[in-house]
Amino acid sequence: MRCRAASKGPAFGAISQGYALGMGRILFIPVSILGGLLAAFVSKKSVDFVWSRVTDREIPEPEHREVSWPQLAAALALEGAIFRLSRGLIEHASRRGFERTTGRWPGEEQPDPA
């Protein structure tokens, strides 16, 4: 006699794996938020350090009236590049740590083929 669960619907293993995958993503959210805050802090300090090596003035912001377009563009490009770099490195490191702790990778295993 066949078991009713075996004859209809997905196997329990597929359901539990999907549940664990969803729980892993939910559990990773606080780690991701903390990683984003850390990346913002590291980025701000890095931008300030690099800009202080370029000039002795404060880094220009869009709301400053007396700032040239090229100087503002350079400052914003520097901020964006440093933030993206630190965010990517910190996020990847936090995902590796999460995987070591839980045994599950919180995301895709590899990029989609082009």
N, C-alpha and C positions, 0 to 999 in steps of 0.2 A: 504494500500500500504506500502510495506516494504522499509525502507531506504537502499540505495545502500551500505553505509558503514557498516550497520549491517549485510548484507548478505555475504560480501566478506572481507577477511583479518582479522587481529587481531583487537580487540576492541581498541578504542582510549585510554581507561584507561591503558591497557597493554603497549601501546606505550609510554604514558606519564610517566608511572612508570619506564620503562626502561631508558627513557631519564633522569629522575630525579636521578636514580641510577648512571648513567654514569657521570652526572654533579657533584654529590656528591663526586665521586672518583676523578674527576679532581680538584674540590675545595679543597680536602684534601691534594693534592700533596704539596703545600707550607707549610702546617701545618706539614706534615711528614718530609720535609726537615729541617725545624726549629727544630723539635724534635730530628732529628739525630745530628744536630750541638750541641744542648744542651746536648745530651747524651755523645757525644765525650768530651765536656768540663768537665762535671761532672765525667766521667770515668777517664780522665787524672788527675784531682785533687784527686780523690779517690785513684788511684794507687800510686801516689806520696806520699799521706798521709800514706797508709798502708806500702809501701816499706820503708819509713823513720822510721817506728816503728820496722822494721826487721833489718835494717842495716843503718849505717851512710853514705854509698856510694850511688852514683847515680844509678838509675835503669839501668841494663845492656841492651844494644841494640845489635841486630845481627851484626852490623858493628863494634862493639868494638872488638879489637884483643885479649886483655888479659882478657877474661871472661871464666869461666868454663861452660861446657855444663849443669850440673845440675842447676847452678845459672841462666843461661839464660832460661832454660826450666821452672823454677819456675817463673821467671819474666814474661815470655810470657803467661803462664797459668793464672797467676794472672790478667794480663791485659785483656786477653780474657774473663775470667769469670766476671770480674767487668764490662767490656763493654757490654757484653750480658745482664747482669742483669739490668744495668741502661737503656740500649736501650729498653728492653722489658717493663720496668715499665713506662718510659716516653712515649713510643708509645701508651701503653694502656691508660694512663691518657689523652693523646691528643685525642685519639679516643672517650673517654667518654665526653670530653669537646666539641668535634665536634658534638657529638650526642645531647648533651644538647642545643647547639646553633642552629643546623639545624633540629633536630628531626629525623635524619637518621644516622644509624651506617655505617661507611665507611669500610666495609669488611664483612667477614662471621660472622654469628651469633654465631656459635659454631664449634668446631673441627669436621672434618669428622670422622665417626665411623671407628674403626680399622678393 
